[in-house]
């Protein structure tokens, strides 16, 4: 990656709490959770020369990748207590 340019990719990973597949953003090997924010259906945003009519925007928040490992460790511990391993 040339200096000044970020390596960006989207990946679908299981959510650490629910296990449901969720879209995440990788920016220079930092994981960001993507969240759609829509406060009111009647709102809108002016962005440069365009209007975002539904008023929603996407927020990218950095998260610790250890959360993905933690979910797996908790699940394995529960399985071990029941006497079954997957």
VENRAPE-V850354 format. One record per helix or strand of 2 or more residues. SS is the DSSP state (a for helix, b for strand). FROM is the first residue (numbers start at 1). TO is the last residue. Records with the same first field share a line. If there is no record, write none. Layout:
BEGIN
SS=FROM-TO + FROM-TO
END
This chain:
BEGIN
b=8-14 + 21-27 + 30-37 + 45-47 + 50-52 + 57-62
a=66-82
END
